[in-house]
Amino acid sequence: MGAAEPVLGVGAACGAPPPGAADTCQQPAASRSGVGPQLAGSLPEPCCPAGLSAAWRSQSTGRGSTHNEIVSSLPLQMSLYFNLYFFPFWWVSSVVMLQLKYPVLPDYYKFILVTVIVLVSLIEAIRLYLGYMGNLQEKVPELAGFWLLSLLLQLPIILFLLFNDGLKIQPLERAVHIIFALFLTFQVIAAFLALKRMVNQLAVHFSLKEFDQLDDHPRSDYLAWEKKRVQAPWRVGQNFEEAPPSNIDWESALRA
């Protein structure tokens, strides 16, 4: 019976294996070396391996699904894909229409239209690049930059080209501007929702990392610190002060 005590201790400390790993964790009782058949039948089953128990703990806490969750937006990616092919058509249409109506435009509108087309071309190249990188690789800074460029620069410029009657807007220009404005409006909404999901996932990851650090820290350290805090609270911490010595003469006080 002396050889059975360590086996009982190990089984009690490890706990019950997960339901799916029962066949893997259990072993035949007759195959245990050093224990008789009658005694082996009364002993508990050994603990499951460390890998299975760790996987069981990660599944029970839901950490595995959180780390593998995909938060990229499929509608946003489809919109970026079609926008990438639509933008050259918008650029060609705008340049052709500008060339046709350039002689009848005022001088300040000529300068404004040329500047707007150059700015829109540069901003759109940067915006599409940030949108692809931020959405596919789930990078919050790139996707936030894409959202800001779409909302603060590109959308107001397109609305200016669409609703300013002094530019002598042609039907082809109006059509391509409306489609571009619809793309930008949809992308602003979809990017905002994708950013919200990514930020929430990052917050969950930071919380789980803090819990992992607490799990890795030995419990004995916390117990020792608590014991020191109770026994000598002025000594806990890095900058502690020694207890001030007493100036009372206890012998003279007792004699009095």
C-alpha positions in Angstrom: 0.0 0.0 0.0 3.0 2.4 0.4 3.5 2.4 -3.4 -0.1 3.4 -4.0 0.1 6.7 -2.1 2.1 8.7 -4.8 -0.3 7.6 -7.5 -3.3 8.8 -5.5 -1.6 12.1 -4.9 -0.9 12.7 -8.6 -4.4 11.8 -9.6 -6.0 14.1 -7.0 -3.7 17.1 -7.9 -4.3 16.9 -11.7 -8.0 16.7 -11.6 -10.4 15.1 -14.1 -9.4 15.1 -17.8 -11.6 16.9 -20.3 -14.5 14.8 -21.7 -13.1 14.6 -25.2 -9.7 13.3 -24.0 -11.0 10.4 -21.9 -9.7 7.7 -24.2 -6.3 9.4 -24.5 -5.8 10.0 -20.8 -6.9 6.6 -19.4 -4.5 3.6 -19.4 -5.2 -0.1 -18.7 -4.9 -0.9 -15.0 -3.1 -4.2 -15.7 -0.3 -2.4 -17.6 0.9 -0.4 -14.5 4.3 -1.6 -13.4 4.7 -2.5 -9.7 1.0 -2.7 -8.9 -1.0 -5.9 -8.7 -4.2 -6.4 -10.7 -6.5 -6.2 -7.7 -4.9 -3.0 -6.4 -4.7 -1.4 -9.8 -8.4 -1.7 -10.2 -9.1 0.4 -7.2 -6.7 3.2 -8.1 -7.9 6.4 -10.0 -6.9 7.0 -13.5 -3.7 9.0 -14.1 -3.7 12.7 -15.1 -3.9 13.6 -18.7 -0.7 15.0 -20.5 0.2 18.6 -20.1 -0.6 19.5 -23.7 -4.1 18.2 -23.5 -4.8 19.8 -20.2 -3.5 23.2 -21.5 -5.6 22.9 -24.7 -8.6 22.1 -22.5 -8.0 25.1 -20.3 -7.6 27.4 -23.4 -10.9 26.0 -24.9 -12.7 26.4 -21.6 -11.7 30.1 -21.3 -12.4 30.8 -25.0 -8.9 32.1 -25.7 -8.2 30.0 -28.8 -11.2 31.3 -30.7 -10.4 34.9 -29.8 -6.8 34.8 -31.1 -7.9 33.2 -34.4 -10.9 35.4 -35.0 -10.8 37.3 -38.3 -12.1 40.9 -38.1 -11.4 42.1 -41.6 -14.4 43.4 -43.4 -15.4 41.6 -46.6 -17.8 44.3 -47.8 -15.1 46.9 -47.4 -12.6 44.8 -49.3 -15.1 44.2 -52.1 -15.7 48.0 -52.3 -12.0 48.7 -52.4 -11.5 46.1 -55.2 -14.2 47.7 -57.4 -13.0 51.2 -56.5 -9.6 50.3 -57.7 -10.9 49.5 -61.2 -13.4 52.4 -61.2 -10.9 55.2 -60.4 -9.1 55.1 -63.8 -12.4 55.5 -65.6 -13.3 58.4 -63.3 -9.9 60.0 -64.0 -10.2 59.7 -67.8 -13.7 61.0 -67.8 -12.8 64.0 -65.6 -9.7 64.9 -67.7 -11.6 64.6 -71.0 -14.5 66.7 -69.8 -12.1 69.3 -68.4 -10.4 69.6 -71.8 -13.7 70.1 -73.6 -15.0 72.8 -71.3 -11.7 74.4 -70.4 -12.0 77.4 -72.9 -15.4 78.5 -71.4 -14.5 78.2 -67.7 -13.3 81.3 -65.7 -9.7 81.5 -64.8 -10.1 80.6 -61.1 -12.3 77.6 -62.0 -9.6 76.4 -64.4 -7.0 76.5 -61.6 -9.4 74.9 -59.1 -10.3 72.0 -61.4 -6.7 71.2 -62.3 -5.6 71.3 -58.7 -8.6 69.2 -57.6 -7.8 66.4 -60.1 -4.2 66.3 -59.1 -5.0 66.2 -55.4 -7.7 63.5 -55.9 -5.3 61.4 -57.9 -2.6 61.5 -55.2 -5.0 61.1 -52.3 -6.8 58.2 -53.9 -3.5 56.2 -54.5 -2.5 56.7 -50.8 -6.1 56.0 -49.6 -6.5 52.7 -51.5 -3.1 51.5 -50.3 -3.9 52.2 -46.7 -7.3 50.6 -47.1 -5.8 47.4 -48.5 -3.1 47.2 -45.8 -5.4 48.1 -42.9 -8.2 45.7 -43.8 -6.3 42.7 -45.0 -3.6 42.7 -42.4 -5.9 44.1 -39.6 -3.8 47.1 -38.8 -5.6 49.8 -36.9 -3.3 52.8 -37.8 -3.5 52.2 -41.6 -7.2 51.6 -41.5 -7.7 54.7 -39.4 -5.7 56.8 -41.9 -7.8 55.4 -44.8 -11.0 56.4 -42.9 -9.7 59.9 -42.2 -8.6 60.5 -45.8 -12.0 59.2 -47.1 -14.1 61.3 -44.7 -12.1 64.5 -44.4 -10.5 65.0 -47.8 -11.9 62.8 -50.6 -15.6 62.9 -49.9 -15.8 66.7 -49.5 -13.8 67.2 -52.7 -16.1 64.9 -54.7 -19.2 66.6 -53.2 -17.7 70.0 -54.3 -17.3 68.7 -57.9 -20.8 67.3 -57.8 -22.9 70.2 -56.4 -21.0 73.3 -57.7 -22.9 74.6 -60.7 -20.2 77.1 -61.6 -18.1 74.2 -62.9 -20.5 73.6 -65.8 -20.9 70.0 -64.9 -21.6 67.7 -67.8 -23.8 64.5 -67.6 -20.9 62.2 -67.8 -19.1 64.1 -65.0 -22.3 64.0 -62.8 -22.7 60.3 -63.3 -19.1 59.4 -62.4 -19.1 61.8 -59.4 -22.3 60.2 -58.0 -20.8 56.7 -58.3 -17.5 57.9 -56.6 -19.5 59.6 -53.8 -21.5 56.3 -53.2 -18.2 54.4 -53.0 -16.8 56.8 -50.5 -19.9 56.9 -48.3 -20.1 53.1 -48.2 -16.4 52.8 -47.4 -16.6 55.4 -44.6 -19.3 53.4 -42.9 -17.7 50.0 -43.5 -14.3 51.2 -42.3 -15.8 52.6 -39.1 -17.4 49.3 -38.3 -14.2 47.4 -39.1 -12.2 49.8 -36.9 -14.6 49.2 -34.0 -14.2 45.5 -34.2 -10.4 45.7 -34.5 -10.1 47.9 -31.4 -12.4 45.6 -29.4 -10.2 42.6 -30.4 -7.0 44.5 -29.4 -8.6 45.3 -26.0 -9.5 41.6 -25.5 -5.9 40.6 -26.4 -4.4 43.0 -23.9 -6.7 41.8 -21.2 -5.9 38.2 -21.9 -2.1 39.0 -21.9 -2.5 40.5 -18.4 -4.3 37.4 -17.2 -1.5 35.2 -18.7 1.1 37.2 -16.8 -0.9 36.7 -13.6 -1.1 33.0 -14.2 2.6 32.7 -14.8 3.4 34.5 -11.6 3.8 32.0 -8.7 1.2 32.2 -6.1 3.8 31.8 -3.3 5.2 35.3 -4.2 1.8 36.9 -3.6 1.4 35.0 -0.3 4.8 36.0 0.9 4.1 39.7 0.0 0.8 39.6 1.8 2.5 38.1 4.8 5.1 40.9 4.9 2.4 43.5 4.4 0.5 42.3 7.4 3.5 41.8 9.7 5.3 45.1 8.7 3.2 47.4 6.5 5.8 50.2 6.6 8.3 47.9 4.9 6.2 47.0 1.8 7.3 48.7 -1.4 10.5 49.9 -2.8 10.7 53.2 -0.9 9.9 52.2 2.6 10.8 54.0 5.8 12.0 52.3 8.9 9.8 52.5 12.0 10.8 55.5 14.0 12.5 54.6 17.3 10.5 55.4 20.4 11.9 58.1 22.7 9.8 57.1 25.7 11.7 55.7 28.7 9.5 52.7 29.6 11.3 52.0 32.9 10.7 55.5 34.2 7.1 55.3 33.1 6.5 52.0 34.9 8.1 53.3 38.1 5.9 56.3 38.1 
